[in-house]
Amino acid sequence: MFYNIAVVGFGLAGRLAALELSKLHHVTVFEADDEQTPNSAGKVAAAMLAPLAESVLCEADLALMGLDSMKRWPEIVSGLEGDVFFQQQGTLVVAHQQDKGDLQSFTQRIKPIAGQSAQALNAQQIAQLEPELANRFNQGLFLPCEGQIDNQAFYKASFTMLNKRKVKCVFNQRVTIKNGEINNRPFDYIIDCRGLGAKSDKPLRGVRGEVARLYAPEVNLTRPVRLMHPRYPIYIAPKPNHEYVIGATEIESQDSGAATVRSTLELLSAAYTVHSGFAEARLLNIQTGLRPAFSDNRPEVSQVGNVISINGLYRHGYMLAPALVAQVVSRIE
C-alpha cells in the first residue's frame, strides 16, 4: 500500500522516520526551524550507542532495545551516500584512584543484558586497549558491545539522501496537527517527531546537555572513554580527523542558554585529567541543547487515529531511535 505521509520535526527521530518511510511512500517533512535545525537535540550529542552503560540508569527493556538499535545502525549508515562514521569497538570506563568507589558503584549497577557483561580491567589491560592511557589509570571496565556514530555526518548525509529521493522538506513552518490533518491538509499518516516542540500537547520537560567539540591532534583514542567522578563524570567520544566530543552525562535543567564558564572549565579540566594532550587541543565549538523527557524518562510511541508520535527519548536518542522508528514502520506496513 502506498501512503502519503507527513513527518513533523526534522531531528534524529524525524530523519530516521523519513529515511525508512520514503523507501515505499510519499513523504513530506515539516520543520519549525531552518534546514540547519539548530534546536535539534540530536545535533548536540556524542551519539554514543551505550546500552550496557545506560542500563545503570534505565530499565532492562530499554537496554535491550538499545542492542536492537545497534544492529540496525550499520544498515542505516550503509544506505546513505557519503562517509558516515560508525564504530562498534566498545567503551572504556576509567576512574582515578581516589574515585575508585564511583567505579565500583557503577559496576554493581550494570544490568546483565542478553549475555552482555562488563569486563574488569587492570592498568596493563587498559594500556592494551588504549596505549595513550598507559600509567594513567589502575582500574577500569570494558563494555565490548557498545559503539558510536558521528551525528554531524549523519545529519548531513540523511538530508542529502532525502533530497535525492525527492522528499519535500518544508522549513521554517510551525504546524498545527488537528483532526488528523496538518494545517487543514490531509495525510494518510502523520508522524509526530517534534520533541520539545510538542510540549503544549504532552507532559514533557527538557533535560540539558552540554558538549564541547575539539580538534586534538596530540590525542589518539580509538573508542569512547567514560570517566567516573563524583562531581563531573564525563565522556570522550573520538570522531574522524582527530576530533573529539566531550560531554557531561546530564544536567536536570530546562535552561537552553549558552554554556557557563564554570561548566566549560569543569568539562575540559576533567578531559585533561584523562589525557594531557587535550591541553593543546583547539576548541571548535561548545553546544548546549535540551532533550525531551517524560517524568519516567522512558520514550513513548503512541497513536491516535492516523497520528503516530515518537517522543521522550531523553538521553537515549541514538541508542533507541532506530528501534522506535521500526515500531512506527511496522504499524504502518
C-alpha positions in Angstrom: 0.0 0.0 0.0 1.3 3.4 -1.0 0.6 6.2 1.5 1.0 10.0 1.7 2.8 10.6 5.0 3.9 13.7 6.8 6.8 13.7 9.2 6.7 16.7 11.6 10.1 17.5 13.1 13.5 17.0 11.4 15.6 16.0 14.4 17.0 12.5 14.8 13.7 10.6 15.0 12.2 12.6 12.2 15.2 11.9 9.9 15.2 8.2 10.6 11.4 8.0 10.1 11.7 9.9 6.8 14.5 7.7 5.6 12.6 4.5 6.3 9.2 5.6 5.1 10.4 7.3 1.9 11.6 3.9 0.6 8.0 3.0 -0.1 5.8 6.0 0.5 5.5 9.7 -0.4 6.9 11.7 2.5 6.7 15.4 3.3 8.8 16.8 6.2 7.7 19.8 8.2 10.3 21.6 10.4 9.8 24.7 12.6 13.5 25.8 12.2 15.6 26.2 9.1 17.5 23.4 7.4 20.3 23.6 9.9 17.9 22.5 12.7 19.8 24.4 15.4 17.5 23.3 18.2 17.6 19.6 17.4 18.7 17.6 20.5 20.3 15.0 18.2 22.7 17.7 16.9 24.0 18.3 20.4 25.2 14.8 21.3 28.2 12.5 21.4 25.9 9.9 19.6 27.2 7.0 21.7 25.4 3.7 21.5 25.8 2.5 25.0 23.1 0.0 26.2 25.3 -1.5 28.9 26.5 1.8 30.4 23.0 3.3 30.2 21.5 0.2 31.9 22.8 1.7 35.1 20.1 4.3 34.8 17.4 2.8 32.6 15.3 -0.3 32.7 16.5 -3.6 31.2 13.9 -3.5 28.3 15.3 -0.1 27.1 18.8 -1.5 27.2 17.6 -4.5 25.1 16.0 -2.0 22.7 19.5 -0.3 22.5 21.0 -3.6 21.5 18.4 -3.9 18.8 19.1 -0.4 17.5 22.8 -1.3 17.5 22.1 -4.0 14.9 20.1 -1.5 12.8 22.6 1.3 12.6 25.1 -0.3 10.1 22.2 -0.9 7.6 21.0 2.7 8.1 24.5 4.1 7.5 25.2 1.9 4.5 22.1 3.2 2.9 23.4 6.8 2.9 25.7 8.4 0.4 28.8 9.9 1.9 31.1 8.7 4.7 29.2 8.4 8.0 31.5 7.3 10.8 30.1 4.3 12.7 32.1 2.2 15.2 31.4 -0.7 17.5 34.7 -1.2 19.4 33.3 -1.0 22.9 33.5 1.6 25.6 36.3 2.0 28.1 35.3 3.2 31.6 38.0 4.5 33.9 38.4 6.3 37.3 41.3 7.9 39.1 42.4 6.1 42.3 40.6 8.5 44.6 37.3 7.8 42.7 37.5 4.0 42.9 34.3 3.9 44.8 32.4 5.6 42.0 33.7 3.0 39.5 32.7 0.1 41.9 29.2 1.6 42.3 28.8 1.9 38.5 30.0 -1.7 38.0 27.5 -3.0 40.5 24.6 -1.2 38.8 25.2 -2.5 35.3 22.4 -4.9 34.4 23.2 -8.2 32.6 21.7 -7.7 29.2 21.3 -10.6 26.7 24.5 -12.2 27.7 26.4 -8.9 27.5 28.6 -8.0 30.5 31.3 -5.6 31.6 34.9 -6.8 31.8 37.1 -5.6 34.7 40.4 -4.2 33.6 43.8 -3.6 35.4 46.3 -1.0 34.4 48.0 -3.3 31.8 44.8 -4.2 30.2 43.7 -0.5 29.9 47.1 0.2 28.2 46.5 -2.6 25.7 43.1 -1.1 24.7 44.2 2.5 24.7 48.1 2.8 24.7 48.0 6.5 25.3 46.3 6.0 28.7 49.1 3.8 29.9 50.1 4.5 33.5 47.2 6.9 34.0 44.6 4.5 35.5 44.9 1.4 37.6 41.3 0.2 37.2 38.6 0.3 34.7 35.9 -1.5 32.8 35.4 -2.6 29.2 31.9 -2.7 27.7 32.6 -4.6 24.4 29.1 -4.4 22.8 29.0 -0.6 22.7 29.6 1.8 19.8 29.1 5.3 18.4 28.2 7.3 15.3 29.1 10.7 14.1 25.9 12.7 14.5 27.1 15.6 12.3 27.9 13.4 9.4 24.6 11.5 9.8 22.6 14.8 9.8 24.3 15.9 6.6 24.1 12.5 4.8 20.5 11.9 5.7 19.4 15.3 4.3 21.3 14.6 1.1 19.6 11.2 0.7 16.1 12.6 1.3 16.8 15.3 -1.3 17.9 12.6 -3.7 14.6 10.7 -3.1 12.7 14.0 -3.8 11.3 14.1 -0.3 9.8 17.6 0.1 11.1 19.4 3.2 9.2 22.5 4.4 11.4 24.5 6.7 10.5 27.5 9.0 7.0 26.1 9.2 5.2 25.7 12.5 2.3 23.4 12.0 -0.9 22.5 13.8 -1.9 18.9 14.0 -5.6 18.7 14.4 -8.3 16.1 13.3 -5.6 14.0 11.7 -4.6 16.9 9.4 -1.7 19.4 9.2 -2.8 23.0 8.8 -6.1 21.6 7.4 -4.2 19.4 4.9 -5.0 15.7 4.9 -2.4 12.9 5.1 -2.8 9.2 5.4 -0.4 9.2 8.3 1.3 11.9 10.4 4.5 11.0 12.3 4.9 13.5 15.1 8.6 13.8 16.0 8.6 17.3 17.4 10.4 16.6 20.6 10.0 19.5 23.0 8.0 21.2 20.2 5.1 19.0 21.3 5.4 20.3 24.9 2.0 22.0 24.7 0.4 18.7 23.9 2.4 16.3 26.1 3.8 16.4 29.6 7.4 16.9 28.6 10.4 18.5 30.3 13.8 19.5 28.9 17.0 17.9 30.2 20.0 20.0 29.4 23.1 18.6 27.7 26.4 20.3 27.1 29.1 19.1 24.7 32.5 20.5 23.5 33.9 19.5 20.2 37.7 19.7 20.0 40.4 19.2 17.4 43.1 17.3 19.3 45.9 16.1 17.0 48.0 15.0 20.0 45.3 12.6 21.3 44.8 9.2 19.8 42.0 7.4 21.5 40.2 4.8 19.5 36.9 4.3 21.3 34.6 6.2 23.7 36.0 6.7 27.2 33.9 7.5 30.3 35.5 9.0 33.4 33.8 8.2 36.7 33.8 11.1 39.0 31.6 12.1 42.0 31.0 15.6 40.8 31.5 15.7 37.0 31.6 12.4 35.2 32.3 12.9 31.5 32.5 11.0 28.3 35.0 11.5 25.5 34.0 10.2 22.1 36.6 10.2 19.3 35.3 11.2 15.8 37.2 11.2 12.5 40.1 13.6 11.8 41.3 13.9 15.4 38.0 15.5 16.5 36.6 14.6 20.0 33.2 15.3 21.5 33.4 15.8 25.3 30.3 16.0 27.4 28.7 15.5 30.8 26.0 12.9 31.3 23.1 15.3 32.0 22.0 18.4 33.8 18.5 18.5 35.2 17.7 21.9 33.9 15.4 23.4 31.3 17.8 26.3 30.7 18.6 26.5 27.0 21.2 29.3 27.3 24.9 29.1 26.4 27.3 27.1 28.5 28.7 28.8 31.6 32.4 29.4 32.2 32.3 27.0 35.2 30.7 24.1 33.4 33.1 24.6 30.5 36.1 24.7 32.8 35.0 21.5 34.6 34.3 19.7 31.4 37.6 20.5 29.8 39.6 20.1 33.0 38.2 16.6 33.5 39.1 15.7 29.9 42.7 16.9 30.6 43.0 14.6 33.6 42.2 11.7 31.2 44.7 12.8 28.6 47.1 15.7 28.9 47.1 16.1 25.0 43.8 17.9 25.3 45.7 20.9 26.7 46.8 21.8 23.2 43.5 21.0 21.5 41.6 23.6 19.5 38.1 24.3 20.8 35.8 24.0 17.7 32.5 24.7 19.5 30.6 24.3 22.7 26.9 23.5 22.2 24.0 23.2 24.6 20.6 21.6 24.0 17.5 20.3 25.7 16.5 16.7 25.3 12.7 15.8 25.6 11.8 13.6 28.5 8.7 12.3 30.2 8.6 12.1 34.0 9.6 8.4 34.0 12.4 9.1 31.5 11.0 6.4 29.1 10.3 7.0 25.4 6.8 6.6 24.1 5.4 5.6 20.7 1.7 6.4 20.8 -1.1 6.6 18.2 -4.4 8.5 18.0 -6.2 7.9 14.7 -3.7 8.4 11.9 -1.2 10.4 14.1 1.7 8.4 15.4 4.0 10.1 17.9 7.6 9.3 18.9 8.8 11.3 21.9 10.6 11.3 25.2 13.9 9.9 24.1 15.6 11.6 27.0 19.4 11.0 26.8 19.0 7.8 24.8 18.3 9.2 21.3 20.9 7.4 19.2 20.6 4.3 21.3 16.8 3.9 20.9 15.6 5.9 17.9 16.1 3.2 15.2 14.1 0.6 17.2 11.4 3.1 17.9 11.1 4.1 14.3 10.9 0.4 13.4 7.8 0.2 15.7 6.2 3.1 13.7 7.0 1.5 10.4 5.5 -1.8 11.5 2.3 -0.1 12.5 2.0 1.5 9.0 3.2 -1.6 7.0 
